[in-house]
Structure formats: C-alpha cells, structure tokens
Amino acid sequence: MIALEITNKKQFMNKLLNSEAFDTFYMEEASITTYNEFIIHGRIQKDFYTKEELEETPALTNEFSLWKELRPLCFSLIRGSHTPIRFKLVLHVGDRFLEKLLSDPLLTLDPALVKSLHLIVKYETGKLTCITGTAFHTFVLDKSLDNIWDSALKKSFSSMNIEFEEV
C-alpha cells in the first residue's frame, strides 16, 4: 500500500472527471461533501432490472458499476463555483488490468486468492491523495501483489503525465 499526493490537482481532476483515463475501474463508493454530503454506493442492484435486461446486458453481471457510468453524476456534484469540502472515491481495478497484473512473473501468490485491487482517491483540506490497497478472500502474508500494483499505478500515472509525490 502506498499513498501518492497529487501535486497538480487540476490536471488530475481533469483526467478523472473529463476523460476516459479511469473508465475501466469499478466504483464501490463515492462520498462527496459540498453544500450537502452525497454518498453513492456503486453496488449494482440486480432486483431493479428485469430478467431479460440482466441477460442482455453483460455489465449488469458485475458487482459494481463502472466508473464511466457514474463519472457524469460525480462530476455534476464536484464541479461548481466552490471547491468541495472533501470527497472520497473507492475504485477497483478493471478486469483486464487486474488480469495483466495477476500474470506478472513476480507474483508469488495464488491469483485465486485475490478479491480486488483498490484505488482510493481522497480530497480533504486542499490535499488530493491516491492510496492503493489489496483485498483477498483470505488472510495472506505475501506482499508481492501489493508491490506489483503500487509499481503499476505509479507507472500508469507517469504515462498519463499525472504529477505526484510518494508520501
């Protein structure tokens, strides 16, 4: 697990809210505090859909909605003449990126133990921080996936020209 402080907030927020850069991530939760506190749970409510809709729409078989589906809603809550008091987004790595990381030759644990890889984007008191995390189906001591995920995120941010400092 690492924490990266984003040094160019405007640039990062533009990538997050106005581009497809993070669209393959799943959103578990968003908490956005402006004039009210808005909490969005990204878990797909399958009871809302008909059986036919569930069968016809593969994306509805996922546990969480994709960031690209909730990004416009979050953008509408964050944008405005005032900076939000705070916000926190809990995102999960998308399937393809997760598969790529799980195929890394440096991985020394069983990929079946992996539940998800998280990216927590947190803004508070003028600081914008991204924190990585891993979740497993059981307790593991092996930190190889943590190191792979941390390294991949820093490399991805660098390739997107996102400026950060490790804290």
Secondary structure, 3 states (H helix, E strand, C coil): CCEEEECCHHHHHHHHHHCCCCCCCEEEEEEEECCCEEEEECECCHHHCCHHHHHHCHHHHCCEEEHHHHHHHHHHHHCCCCCCCEEEEEEECCHHHHHHHHCCCCCCCCHHHEEEEEEEEEEECCEEEEEEEEEECCCCCCCHHHHHHHHHHHHHHHHCCCCEEEC
